[in-house]
Structures are given as structure tokens and as C-alpha cells.
């Protein structure tokens, strides 16, 4: 007992951050065996769930979540319920979105993937492809659509990879978001080369490939996105089959219409594209082990279990490679309980309610830790710093822990590049945090 007590004290004083992808750091007071016994549990959901009082208590019921989402739709300016896609948008409003994307790209994209600098001719060429002179004055009539493939939503209408630094090959600054099959879209414009549509999705906007979507009526779009009987995917990757053959996969938190179930199979509906680019509905199947019929209940137990299903999942900037970044990780996890979060981390950190006096982020490390003690709640609290957001898990051995999808390279080398559990002191994050929010009313 005396030995274990001294070990615990040494751990508290050393306060190591722990992440499974890094090796044990040699210590004069803690052997690898002792370290393993004390810390191996942090990488399993049940370890954290067991520390929560009433983990199965419902945090918000369905009606409360609907009200929560309505506030997000109203206040964020970037989250749109498919029901609320406008029948038309002013050309002035649309041009402002085009200009915002262009400005974003010009400040962040400086190199081609081969390391050559972007020149003025190239930038003018992709700018010209936006087809601005075809935008009529007044109103733009909305056309509705659904994604029929996993598709990448781009900042500008090109598939070219554009980098801020020539060495940052995994950070394509032209990548805005990735959209799974069945995503509702409002189509506002087409590129000069006819290969790209400018589309609003429920949580983002940008350019999508014409061949990856199908034009629909508003009613058809809502039949997929807002069907009364539906499934929610609950695993990181969920296979879809058509006629017994693999068709594609969708990520966690995707909603699709349910026709019924037979044994361990769920019969669902997916949108497809005919030769004229119009939507056609197709019967498909999924394994019941990959989904929930209807949303999961919003409980700490469910949120932490869903988050840990993505533990060690690879990092994908903007959804590249079929993966997720820090904000998409949270979108997927909370999507399983029906909570809609904005696309980027800054806007997510303005969702819900601020906890504490800006959680007192502005003081010393001790003051910040004390603020987490008082205000942070496991499974409902998001911790934010510039360009990154994390899910709070709880406290163990005197340290606050979080789970997050992180690149995490030190001076550009040996990135973690996956979803991990760390303490808030990882890369000095505690001192960099600027706010925390709780996802509840």
C-alpha cells in the first residue's frame, strides 16, 4: 500500500499526459509495469463511464434536442435545416458567399501539391470557373438535390490540391467538407466548365461534383433527409449493399430512410442518379449491428461509447480519405443522438451554453484547472482553442482528460494523426484554450 501511495503521489506531481501512440517516457519513480497498470484503462469507454454519476440519465429528450437544434440553426448562420432551404436566394447573398470562399483560399493556399507556388494565371483560371458573370441580378431559384456518392465539397470548383505550406501534403486548403450519401443540398449555381455545382448542405457550403449528386424535387429531398422511419449509423464505417453487393460506406451519424428489418438486416433507401442527372430511389441493405433504429438517447453513456468507437481512427482534414478531423469527429458522435453541430470548430464552440465566466480561460494553469473542476461535465462539455476542439472525458489521478481527433505533429514531424485520449496539458492545450461550452439547454 505504501508503495502504491508513493506511486500515486509521483504521478500527480509529474502530471504526465498520456496518449497510446507515444511510448512510455522513462521515469525514476514509475516503472513501465506500474505505469501500464495505472493508465491502460484510459483508452476504454467504460473506464470513464464508470466515473460518471448516473451515466444513463437523459441529458436532453427529443423535444429538448429539437429546440436546441433550432437555436443552433437560428444563431450559427451556417447550419440549415433541410426544411428551411429557401426557395430562392438573392444574388447579393450568394456573391458574398463566393467572395468569402475566395478570400479564404487566397490567404491559405500558396502552393500546388508538387510544391510549386500558385501563380496569378492559375488563380485567375479557377476564379473564372466560378462563372460569376452568369449570376443574374435579383434572385437565384433554388434547385434541390441529394448526394449519391461520398463527395468532397470544395472551396473552389477544382479537384486540385492546394497547400498553405509545400510540406503540408495532408492539409488541402481547397477541401471544405466531405458529404456522405443522402446529404440534402440546395443547388444555386454551376461552374463555367459544367462539372461543379455550388451547393448548400445542412452544415456547409461550397462546390460539389455534378456527377456525385442527383437533382430532385423538394419533396424527394425531404423523403430521404427527413423520413419518419429512419436509421442512424453508429459505427465509424457502415457498409451499404445493393443486390447483395457492396455499394459504398457511410460514416457515423448518417440518417437514411428505413423500410423494415429482416433478422440481422435492415432494408433502407438510398438516392441514385439516372442518365439525366435526376434522382431515383433504390432499395439497399445494411447490417443492423451498424445502426440504431431512430436516434440514440442523449446520455453520457452513449456519447462516450460512440466517441471511443472512433479511438485510433485516422485523421482526415475536412473529411479527406473518408475520415474525419476534430470538428467532424464531434459532428459524427453527436449526430447519433440527433444533435446538429456546425462544420468548423470555432462555430461549434459558440453552440450550446458557455460554462462559467468563459470558464475563466485567461488565468494561470492552476486557475484554469480549477475552472474545469467546477464547470466541465464529461460527455457534454466541448473545449476549444484556436483551430481545434475536444470532448471532455473527466478527471483521473489529478489530471483532466479529453478525447479528440488531432494531427498533433511536433514541429511538423511524427504526427499522431488520429483520435486519441490525452490530458488537457497535451501540447500546452490547457493554456491555449479560450472557451468551453456545454451541449444542453
C-alpha positions as a printed NumPy array, in Angstrom:
array([[  0.   ,   0.   ,   0.   ],
       [  2.84 ,   2.363,   0.878],
       [  4.468,   1.64 ,  -2.483],
       [  1.255,   2.345,  -4.411],
       [  0.675,   5.515,  -2.416],
       [  4.129,   6.817,  -3.336],
       [  3.497,   5.941,  -6.978],
       [  0.219,   7.847,  -6.991],
       [  1.902,  10.877,  -5.464],
       [  4.693,  10.777,  -8.013],
       [  2.17 ,  10.531, -10.857],
       [  0.217,  13.502,  -9.553],
       [  3.332,  15.592,  -9.23 ],
       [  4.776,  14.624, -12.607],
       [  1.319,  15.018, -14.222],
       [  2.129,  13.206, -17.46 ],
       [ -0.153,  13.495, -20.451],
       [ -0.843,  10.04 , -21.781],
       [ -1.527,   9.012, -25.349],
       [ -1.411,   5.461, -26.647],
       [  0.508,   6.353, -29.815],
       [  3.576,   7.55 , -27.9  ],
       [  5.997,   5.32 , -25.979],
       [  6.319,   5.273, -22.221],
       [  8.708,   8.001, -21.06 ],
       [ 11.438,   6.78 , -18.726],
       [ 10.803,   7.809, -15.119],
       [ 12.856,   7.455, -11.95 ],
       [  9.697,   6.971,  -9.889],
       [  7.381,   4.939, -12.101],
       [  8.272,   1.724, -13.917],
       [  6.659,   0.684, -17.19 ],
       [  4.745,  -2.069, -15.38 ],
       [  3.376,   0.372, -12.814],
       [  2.622,   2.924, -15.498],
       [  0.679,   0.334, -17.509],
       [ -1.404,  -0.719, -14.504],
       [ -2.307,   2.871, -13.691],
       [ -3.052,   4.183, -17.178],
       [ -4.071,   1.459, -19.6  ],
       [ -7.759,   1.956, -18.715],
       [ -7.928,   5.473, -20.135],
       [ -8.369,   4.057, -23.652],
       [-11.652,   2.253, -23.   ],
       [-15.032,   3.972, -22.758],
       [-16.213,   2.051, -19.693],
       [-13.303,   3.411, -17.634],
       [-14.726,   6.928, -17.992],
       [-18.404,   5.964, -17.893],
       [-17.871,   4.278, -14.52 ],
       [-16.725,   7.603, -13.058],
       [-19.933,   9.441, -14.031],
       [-22.871,   9.678, -11.666],
       [-25.978,   8.369, -13.452],
       [-24.384,   7.896, -16.891],
       [-27.692,   6.674, -18.358],
       [-29.639,   9.754, -17.299],
       [-31.131,  11.526, -20.33 ],
       [-29.404,  14.901, -20.75 ],
       [-31.933,  16.223, -23.278],
       [-35.005,  14.39 , -24.589],
       [-36.13 ,  14.555, -28.233],
       [-38.213,  17.707, -27.806],
       [-35.359,  19.449, -25.987],
       [-32.887,  18.432, -28.698],
       [-35.226,  19.823, -31.36 ],
       [-35.336,  23.151, -29.516],
       [-31.553,  23.053, -29.075],
       [-31.086,  22.494, -32.818],
       [-33.478,  25.334, -33.663],
       [-31.332,  27.711, -31.611],
       [-28.254,  26.443, -33.482],
       [-29.986,  26.991, -36.826],
       [-31.004,  30.494, -35.763],
       [-27.731,  31.644, -34.194],
       [-24.944,  29.93 , -36.132],
       [-25.67 ,  31.28 , -39.594],
       [-24.04 ,  28.178, -41.057],
       [-26.425,  25.36 , -40.054],
       [-29.619,  24.957, -42.07 ],
       [-32.444,  22.509, -41.511],
       [-33.288,  20.991, -44.95 ],
       [-36.892,  22.082, -44.384],
       [-35.572,  25.653, -44.269],
       [-33.655,  25.762, -47.541],
       [-35.026,  28.898, -49.207],
       [-36.989,  28.651, -52.441],
       [-34.658,  31.382, -53.698],
       [-31.595,  33.319, -52.586],
       [-30.591,  36.851, -53.501],
       [-27.683,  37.123, -55.894],
       [-26.093,  39.569, -53.446],
       [-26.203,  36.955, -50.668],
       [-24.742,  34.31 , -52.978],
       [-21.928,  36.518, -54.291],
       [-20.959,  37.315, -50.693],
       [-20.502,  33.548, -50.09 ],
       [-18.379,  33.205, -53.22 ],
       [-16.203,  36.124, -52.134],
       [-15.811,  34.681, -48.65 ],
       [-14.559,  31.377, -50.041],
       [-12.215,  33.121, -52.461],
       [-10.76 ,  35.264, -49.675],
       [-10.349,  32.18 , -47.5  ],
       [ -8.433,  30.367, -50.223],
       [ -6.195,  33.299, -51.203],
       [ -4.939,  33.645, -47.619],
       [ -4.353,  29.917, -47.099],
       [ -3.41 ,  28.396, -50.449],
       [  0.077,  29.249, -51.715],
       [  1.409,  26.053, -53.31 ],
       [  0.432,  23.233, -55.623],
       [  0.754,  19.656, -54.387],
       [  4.079,  19.33 , -56.236],
       [  5.487,  22.238, -54.185],
       [  5.37 ,  24.838, -56.948],
       [  3.951,  28.239, -55.939],
       [  0.486,  29.189, -57.161],
       [  0.736,  31.864, -59.844],
       [ -1.703,  34.615, -60.788],
       [ -2.696,  32.861, -64.026],
       [ -3.765,  29.735, -62.136],
       [ -5.727,  31.694, -59.515],
       [ -7.486,  33.684, -62.22 ],
       [ -8.319,  30.454, -64.058],
       [-10.038,  28.774, -61.1  ],
       [-11.694,  32.072, -60.218],
       [-13.061,  32.326, -63.76 ],
       [-14.503,  28.813, -63.413],
       [-16.822,  30.163, -60.696],
       [-18.788,  31.626, -63.615],
       [-19.65 ,  34.863, -61.826],
       [-20.813,  36.669, -64.965],
       [-23.63 ,  34.123, -65.315],
       [-25.12 ,  35.139, -61.948],
       [-28.267,  37.102, -62.681],
       [-29.31 ,  40.137, -60.696],
       [-32.087,  39.707, -58.166],
       [-32.971,  36.19 , -57.065],
       [-31.489,  32.753, -57.725],
       [-34.09 ,  29.992, -57.816],
       [-33.078,  27.035, -55.644],
       [-32.853,  23.568, -57.103],
       [-32.82 ,  20.659, -54.687],
       [-30.562,  17.625, -54.78 ],
       [-29.15 ,  14.653, -52.873],
       [-25.65 ,  13.24 , -52.85 ],
       [-25.463,   9.814, -54.454],
       [-21.776,   9.217, -53.697],
       [-19.351,  10.137, -50.948],
       [-18.34 ,  13.516, -52.3  ],
       [-15.912,  16.276, -51.39 ],
       [-17.219,  19.815, -51.033],
       [-14.566,  22.182, -52.333],
       [-13.75 ,  25.827, -51.649],
       [-13.242,  26.474, -55.387],
       [-14.513,  24.38 , -58.336],
       [-11.427,  22.239, -58.874],
       [-10.122,  18.885, -57.665],
       [ -6.593,  20.295, -57.415],
       [ -4.874,  20.001, -54.036],
       [ -3.775,  23.439, -52.79 ],
       [ -1.399,  23.827, -49.847],
       [ -0.501,  26.58 , -47.4  ],
       [  2.979,  25.124, -46.967],
       [  4.616,  22.98 , -49.595],
       [  5.314,  20.277, -46.996],
       [  1.732,  20.046, -45.676],
       [  0.509,  17.386, -48.084],
       [ -2.363,  16.225, -45.859],
       [ -3.905,  19.698, -45.493],
       [ -5.626,  20.534, -48.763],
       [ -6.835,  24.114, -48.233],
       [ -9.287,  23.665, -51.093],
       [-11.112,  20.992, -49.076],
       [-14.108,  22.313, -47.151],
       [-16.141,  19.249, -46.145],
       [-16.993,  15.689, -47.105],
       [-20.604,  14.646, -47.624],
       [-21.959,  11.12 , -47.209],
       [-24.623,   9.509, -49.398],
       [-28.069,  11.02 , -48.88 ],
       [-26.978,  14.536, -47.859],
       [-29.626,  17.143, -48.685],
       [-28.45 ,  20.012, -50.903],
       [-29.696,  23.348, -52.173],
       [-28.156,  23.99 , -55.621],
       [-27.576,  27.64 , -56.542],
       [-25.095,  27.767, -59.431],
       [-23.   ,  25.794, -61.903],
       [-19.347,  26.311, -62.827],
       [-18.257,  27.537, -66.25 ],
       [-16.949,  24.082, -67.219],
       [-20.26 ,  22.473, -66.176],
       [-18.585,  19.999, -63.821],
       [-19.385,  21.606, -60.454],
       [-22.485,  22.788, -58.629],
       [-22.365,  25.367, -55.853],
       [-24.396,  23.758, -53.07 ],
       [-25.571,  24.458, -49.56 ],
       [-25.592,  21.42 , -47.286],
       [-27.139,  21.491, -43.79 ],
       [-23.763,  22.406, -42.233],
       [-21.531,  23.793, -45.008],
       [-21.424,  25.296, -48.47 ],
       [-19.105,  25.026, -51.451],
       [-18.609,  23.261, -54.776],
       [-19.559,  19.611, -55.363],
       [-19.069,  17.493, -58.468],
       [-22.126,  17.309, -60.74 ],
       [-21.629,  13.564, -61.24 ],
       [-21.869,  12.883, -57.483],
       [-25.347,  14.319, -56.928],
       [-28.866,  13.898, -58.293],
       [-31.306,  16.757, -58.855],
       [-34.605,  16.222, -57.034],
       [-37.783,  17.976, -56.081],
       [-38.002,  19.468, -52.585],
       [-40.382,  16.649, -51.646],
       [-37.962,  13.964, -52.859],
       [-35.089,  15.62 , -50.993],
       [-37.11 ,  15.59 , -47.764],
       [-38.193,  11.976, -48.312],
       [-34.564,  10.989, -47.776],
       [-33.371,  13.582, -45.262],
       [-36.473,  13.778, -43.032],
       [-38.233,  10.42 , -43.342],
       [-40.324,   9.477, -40.303],
       [-38.946,   5.938, -40.156],
       [-35.155,   6.045, -40.287],
       [-31.868,   4.563, -39.19 ],
       [-28.808,   6.294, -37.76 ],
       [-25.417,   4.746, -38.425],
       [-23.44 ,   4.107, -35.251],
       [-20.113,   2.637, -36.329],
       [-17.162,   4.562, -37.802],
       [-17.733,   2.996, -41.234],
       [-21.005,   1.341, -42.229],
       [-21.287,  -0.717, -45.411],
       [-24.226,  -0.317, -47.8  ],
       [-25.182,  -3.229, -50.082],
       [-27.302,  -3.222, -53.233],
       [-28.48 ,  -6.591, -54.584],
       [-26.076,  -8.299, -52.213],
       [-23.008,  -6.43 , -53.483],
       [-21.   ,  -3.776, -51.664],
       [-22.036,  -0.314, -52.874],
       [-20.253,   2.156, -50.554],
       [-19.911,   3.068, -46.897],
       [-21.181,   5.955, -44.814],
       [-19.673,   7.376, -41.659],
       [-21.133,   7.605, -38.159],
       [-24.27 ,   9.679, -37.61 ],
       [-25.792,   9.348, -41.101],
       [-29.584,   9.248, -41.336],
       [-31.329,   7.193, -44.054],
       [-34.95 ,   6.013, -44.545],
       [-35.877,   2.61 , -43.106],
       [-38.192,   0.234, -44.971],
       [-38.052,  -2.559, -42.411],
       [-35.85 ,  -5.258, -40.909],
       [-35.422,  -8.977, -41.514],
       [-33.324, -10.9  , -38.994],
       [-29.997,  -9.019, -38.773],
       [-30.548,  -6.953, -41.938],
       [-32.115,  -3.503, -42.301],
       [-33.729,  -2.572, -45.609],
       [-33.118,   1.095, -46.368],
       [-33.491,   3.603, -49.211],
       [-30.623,   5.453, -50.884],
       [-30.685,   8.041, -53.689],
       [-29.094,   7.232, -57.05 ],
       [-28.577,   9.234, -60.236],
       [-30.142,   8.393, -63.585],
       [-28.656,   9.183, -67.001],
       [-30.308,  12.627, -66.964],
       [-28.896,  13.524, -63.557],
       [-32.265,  13.118, -61.798],
       [-32.763,  11.283, -58.531],
       [-34.003,   7.715, -58.393],
       [-34.591,   5.87 , -55.137],
       [-33.045,   2.45 , -54.68 ],
       [-33.517,  -0.249, -52.065],
       [-30.33 ,  -1.156, -50.199],
       [-29.374,  -3.111, -47.094],
       [-27.201,  -2.61 , -44.049],
       [-26.263,  -4.747, -41.088],
       [-28.365,  -3.983, -38.001],
       [-25.155,  -4.083, -35.964],
       [-24.087,  -0.881, -37.788],
       [-27.091,   1.19 , -36.861],
       [-29.788,   2.331, -34.49 ],
       [-33.429,   2.477, -35.493],
       [-34.086,   6.097, -34.655],
       [-31.705,   8.24 , -32.651],
       [-29.805,   7.011, -29.631],
       [-30.772,   8.636, -26.327],
       [-28.604,  11.604, -25.384],
       [-26.806,  10.163, -22.372],
       [-23.214,  10.358, -21.192],
       [-23.001,   6.586, -21.659],
       [-23.971,   6.766, -25.333],
       [-21.806,   9.792, -26.175],
       [-18.658,   8.326, -24.642],
       [-19.238,   4.903, -26.204],
       [-19.737,   6.491, -29.625],
       [-16.638,   8.65 , -29.204],
       [-14.486,   5.65 , -28.281],
       [-15.653,   3.739, -31.359],
       [-13.522,   6.279, -33.243],
       [-10.474,   5.857, -30.998],
       [ -7.384,   5.469, -33.225],
       [ -9.396,   6.327, -36.36 ],
       [ -7.108,   8.122, -38.849],
       [ -7.183,  11.905, -39.181],
       [ -8.68 ,  13.37 , -42.362],
       [ -8.585,  17.152, -42.862],
       [-12.057,  18.266, -43.944],
       [-13.156,  14.641, -44.272],
       [-10.422,  13.681, -46.745],
       [ -9.717,   9.981, -47.256],
       [-13.15 ,   9.05 , -45.847],
       [-12.06 ,  10.046, -42.349],
       [-12.65 ,  12.994, -40.007],
       [-10.944,  15.964, -38.397],
       [-11.593,  17.392, -34.923],
       [-14.924,  19.042, -35.72 ],
       [-16.266,  16.236, -37.928],
       [-15.451,  13.794, -35.123],
       [-17.86 ,  15.714, -32.885],
       [-20.465,  16.044, -35.639],
       [-20.456,  12.266, -36.076],
       [-20.648,  11.457, -32.361],
       [-23.44 ,  13.909, -31.537],
       [-25.238,  13.146, -34.8  ],
       [-26.109,   9.715, -33.392],
       [-28.342,  11.377, -30.769],
       [-29.805,  13.892, -33.215],
       [-27.747,  16.976, -32.274],
       [-26.665,  19.043, -35.271],
       [-23.343,  20.849, -34.878],
       [-21.758,  23.411, -37.244],
       [-18.94 ,  22.33 , -39.554],
       [-15.958,  24.148, -38.042],
       [-14.531,  24.211, -34.524],
       [-14.968,  27.959, -33.968],
       [-18.686,  27.789, -34.657],
       [-19.082,  24.6  , -32.603],
       [-17.572,  26.468, -29.65 ],
       [-20.393,  29.009, -29.948],
       [-23.087,  26.311, -29.782],
       [-24.87 ,  25.394, -26.57 ],
       [-24.169,  27.401, -23.473],
       [-20.932,  28.867, -22.184],
       [-19.966,  27.421, -18.84 ],
       [-18.53 ,  29.542, -16.069],
       [-17.195,  33.063, -16.715],
       [-15.764,  31.997, -20.106],
       [-14.613,  29.076, -17.948],
       [-12.017,  31.525, -16.624],
       [ -9.663,  30.807, -19.502],
       [ -7.243,  33.653, -19.163],
       [ -5.535,  32.919, -15.899],
       [ -2.825,  30.585, -14.681],
       [ -2.74 ,  26.842, -15.265],
       [ -3.993,  26.295, -11.71 ],
       [ -6.899,  28.689, -12.229],
       [ -7.84 ,  27.024, -15.499],
       [ -7.711,  23.556, -13.903],
       [ -9.907,  24.754, -11.058],
       [-12.401,  26.117, -13.598],
       [-12.576,  22.684, -15.244],
       [-13.174,  21.143, -11.799],
       [-16.13 ,  23.456, -11.229],
       [-17.784,  23.609, -14.629],
       [-16.742,  20.867, -17.064],
       [-19.072,  17.871, -17.416],
       [-17.982,  14.607, -19.064],
       [-19.661,  13.872, -22.414],
       [-21.387,  17.261, -22.696],
       [-18.511,  19.772, -22.491],
       [-16.503,  20.844, -25.544],
       [-13.114,  22.502, -25.008],
       [-11.872,  24.904, -27.674],
       [ -8.634,  26.545, -28.697],
       [ -7.849,  28.294, -31.963],
       [ -8.322,  25.796, -34.787],
       [ -9.16 ,  22.812, -32.586],
       [-11.937,  21.381, -30.419],
       [-12.093,  18.441, -27.969],
       [-14.603,  16.411, -25.928],
       [-14.089,  16.436, -22.166],
       [-13.963,  12.989, -20.515],
       [-13.308,  13.618, -16.822],
       [-10.545,  13.582, -14.262],
       [ -8.125,  10.838, -13.219],
       [ -5.079,  10.957, -10.96 ],
       [ -5.375,  14.724, -10.651],
       [ -5.439,  15.321, -14.439],
       [ -8.268,  16.371, -16.769],
       [ -8.668,  14.215, -19.879],
       [-10.216,  14.667, -23.294],
       [-10.766,  12.655, -26.47 ],
       [-10.124,  14.377, -29.793],
       [ -9.13 ,  13.815, -33.394],
       [ -5.803,  15.571, -33.729],
       [ -2.904,  15.932, -36.14 ],
       [ -0.566,  16.706, -33.252],
       [  2.771,  16.956, -35.031],
       [  5.702,  18.4  , -33.089],
       [  7.499,  20.863, -35.389],
       [  5.895,  19.108, -38.342],
       [  7.354,  15.691, -37.506],
       [  5.888,  12.361, -36.335],
       [  2.217,  13.375, -36.235],
       [ -0.279,  11.449, -34.132],
       [ -2.895,  11.926, -36.891],
       [ -5.764,  10.033, -35.283],
       [ -8.342,  10.082, -32.489],
       [ -6.672,   9.831, -29.09 ],
       [ -7.148,  10.341, -25.37 ],
       [ -4.831,  12.895, -23.778],
       [ -4.789,  15.216, -20.801],
       [ -5.595,  18.869, -21.371],
       [ -1.857,  19.585, -20.96 ],
       [ -1.123,  17.893, -24.286],
       [  0.954,  20.375, -26.342],
       [  0.15 ,  23.013, -23.721],
       [ -3.505,  22.984, -24.813],
       [ -4.81 ,  23.987, -21.377],
       [ -3.021,  27.326, -21.604],
       [ -4.205,  27.798, -25.194],
       [ -7.917,  27.123, -24.522],
       [-10.162,  30.124, -24.941],
       [-13.632,  28.804, -24.184],
       [-15.779,  25.838, -23.234],
       [-19.42 ,  25.102, -23.971],
       [-21.906,  22.581, -22.69 ],
       [-24.237,  20.953, -25.199],
       [-27.507,  21.296, -23.354],
       [-30.261,  23.847, -22.926]])
